[in-house]
Amino acid sequence: SGITHTHTRARAREFTRMMCKCTAKGDASIDDIVSNVVSERLEALDEYFLAVLNTYIWQIRQTTVDQTVSLVLSAIREEVLVQITERLPGHFQLIQRLSEISDEDEWSQ
């Protein structure tokens, strides 16, 4: 699993470099940049990517450093989950949506 972990960390670094290039241009919002970068790389991400990303986010939040990186990484994580969910078959999307509903009034709709 060391090879896979190393490969996943390399993907995370590549993702970060792409984000930096996009933000340096300054012509799009961070949400647009995240969406575009995730869209371009979604197929290349392996099953360990989110686990590594979650670890990075957790480690940053445990420090006293600027939390901006944590916010960007969290945005990437959320966008990956959104784009993966959009690719699921309709019945899985329904199950996912129902699992997110916490208000009983929403269940009745």
MOCOR-V235752 format. One record per residue. N is the residue number from 1. RES is the residue in one small letter. PHI is phi in whole degrees, 0 to 359 (NA if undefined). BURIAL is 1 if it has 9 or more other C-alpha atoms within 8 Angstrom, else 0. D_CENTER is the distance of its C-alpha to the mean C-alpha in Angstrom with 1 decimal. Layout:
BEGIN
n=N res=RES phi=PHI burial=BURIAL d_center=D_CENTER
n=N res=RES phi=PHI burial=BURIAL d_center=D_CENTER
END
This chain:
BEGIN
n=1 res=s phi=NA burial=0 d_center=21.8
n=2 res=g phi=298 burial=0 d_center=22.2
n=3 res=i phi=295 burial=0 d_center=21.8
n=4 res=t phi=297 burial=0 d_center=18.6
n=5 res=h phi=298 burial=1 d_center=17.2
n=6 res=t phi=297 burial=0 d_center=18.6
n=7 res=h phi=298 burial=0 d_center=17.1
n=8 res=t phi=295 burial=1 d_center=13.6
n=9 res=r phi=296 burial=1 d_center=14.2
n=10 res=a phi=297 burial=0 d_center=15.6
n=11 res=r phi=299 burial=1 d_center=12.6
n=12 res=a phi=297 burial=1 d_center=10.6
n=13 res=r phi=295 burial=0 d_center=13.6
n=14 res=e phi=298 burial=0 d_center=13.8
n=15 res=f phi=301 burial=1 d_center=10.4
n=16 res=t phi=298 burial=0 d_center=11.7
n=17 res=r phi=299 burial=0 d_center=15.0
n=18 res=m phi=297 burial=1 d_center=13.9
n=19 res=m phi=298 burial=1 d_center=12.3
n=20 res=c phi=297 burial=0 d_center=15.6
n=21 res=k phi=299 burial=0 d_center=17.7
n=22 res=c phi=293 burial=1 d_center=16.2
n=23 res=t phi=288 burial=1 d_center=16.7
n=24 res=a phi=295 burial=0 d_center=20.1
n=25 res=k phi=293 burial=0 d_center=21.2
n=26 res=g phi=70 burial=0 d_center=20.8
n=27 res=d phi=257 burial=0 d_center=21.3
n=28 res=a phi=215 burial=0 d_center=18.1
n=29 res=s phi=286 burial=0 d_center=16.1
n=30 res=i phi=298 burial=0 d_center=12.9
n=31 res=d phi=296 burial=0 d_center=11.3
n=32 res=d phi=294 burial=0 d_center=13.1
n=33 res=i phi=296 burial=1 d_center=12.2
n=34 res=v phi=301 burial=1 d_center=8.4
n=35 res=s phi=301 burial=1 d_center=9.2
n=36 res=n phi=294 burial=0 d_center=11.8
n=37 res=v phi=295 burial=1 d_center=10.2
n=38 res=v phi=297 burial=1 d_center=7.5
n=39 res=s phi=300 burial=0 d_center=10.6
n=40 res=e phi=291 burial=0 d_center=12.7
n=41 res=r phi=247 burial=0 d_center=11.0
n=42 res=l phi=303 burial=0 d_center=9.6
n=43 res=e phi=294 burial=0 d_center=13.1
n=44 res=a phi=275 burial=0 d_center=13.2
n=45 res=l phi=282 burial=1 d_center=10.5
n=46 res=d phi=262 burial=0 d_center=12.4
n=47 res=e phi=292 burial=0 d_center=12.3
n=48 res=y phi=267 burial=1 d_center=12.0
n=49 res=f phi=302 burial=1 d_center=8.8
n=50 res=l phi=294 burial=0 d_center=6.9
n=51 res=a phi=296 burial=0 d_center=10.4
n=52 res=v phi=295 burial=1 d_center=10.7
n=53 res=l phi=300 burial=1 d_center=7.6
n=54 res=n phi=299 burial=1 d_center=9.0
n=55 res=t phi=296 burial=0 d_center=12.4
n=56 res=y phi=300 burial=1 d_center=11.8
n=57 res=i phi=299 burial=1 d_center=10.7
n=58 res=w phi=299 burial=0 d_center=13.8
n=59 res=q phi=297 burial=0 d_center=16.0
n=60 res=i phi=295 burial=1 d_center=15.5
n=61 res=r phi=293 burial=1 d_center=16.3
n=62 res=q phi=277 burial=0 d_center=19.4
n=63 res=t phi=254 burial=0 d_center=20.8
n=64 res=t phi=259 burial=0 d_center=22.6
n=65 res=v phi=286 burial=0 d_center=21.0
n=66 res=d phi=305 burial=0 d_center=19.4
n=67 res=q phi=273 burial=1 d_center=16.2
n=68 res=t phi=302 burial=0 d_center=14.9
n=69 res=v phi=298 burial=0 d_center=12.7
n=70 res=s phi=300 burial=1 d_center=11.3
n=71 res=l phi=294 burial=0 d_center=10.7
n=72 res=v phi=293 burial=0 d_center=9.0
n=73 res=l phi=298 burial=1 d_center=6.7
n=74 res=s phi=295 burial=1 d_center=6.2
n=75 res=a phi=296 burial=1 d_center=5.8
n=76 res=i phi=297 burial=1 d_center=3.1
n=77 res=r phi=303 burial=1 d_center=1.8
n=78 res=e phi=297 burial=0 d_center=4.4
n=79 res=e phi=292 burial=1 d_center=4.7
n=80 res=v phi=301 burial=1 d_center=3.9
n=81 res=l phi=297 burial=0 d_center=6.1
n=82 res=v phi=297 burial=0 d_center=8.2
n=83 res=q phi=291 burial=1 d_center=9.0
n=84 res=i phi=294 burial=0 d_center=9.8
n=85 res=t phi=299 burial=1 d_center=11.8
n=86 res=e phi=297 burial=0 d_center=13.6
n=87 res=r phi=273 burial=0 d_center=14.8
n=88 res=l phi=290 burial=0 d_center=16.3
n=89 res=p phi=301 burial=0 d_center=20.1
n=90 res=g phi=308 burial=0 d_center=21.3
n=91 res=h phi=293 burial=0 d_center=22.6
n=92 res=f phi=288 burial=0 d_center=19.3
n=93 res=q phi=297 burial=1 d_center=17.7
n=94 res=l phi=297 burial=0 d_center=20.7
n=95 res=i phi=299 burial=0 d_center=20.3
n=96 res=q phi=299 burial=1 d_center=16.6
n=97 res=r phi=298 burial=0 d_center=17.9
n=98 res=l phi=296 burial=0 d_center=20.8
n=99 res=s phi=291 burial=0 d_center=19.0
n=100 res=e phi=274 burial=0 d_center=17.2
n=101 res=i phi=284 burial=1 d_center=20.6
n=102 res=s phi=250 burial=0 d_center=22.3
n=103 res=d phi=268 burial=0 d_center=25.2
n=104 res=e phi=300 burial=0 d_center=28.2
n=105 res=d phi=295 burial=0 d_center=29.2
n=106 res=e phi=293 burial=0 d_center=26.1
n=107 res=w phi=299 burial=0 d_center=27.0
n=108 res=s phi=284 burial=0 d_center=30.4
n=109 res=q phi=276 burial=0 d_center=29.0
END
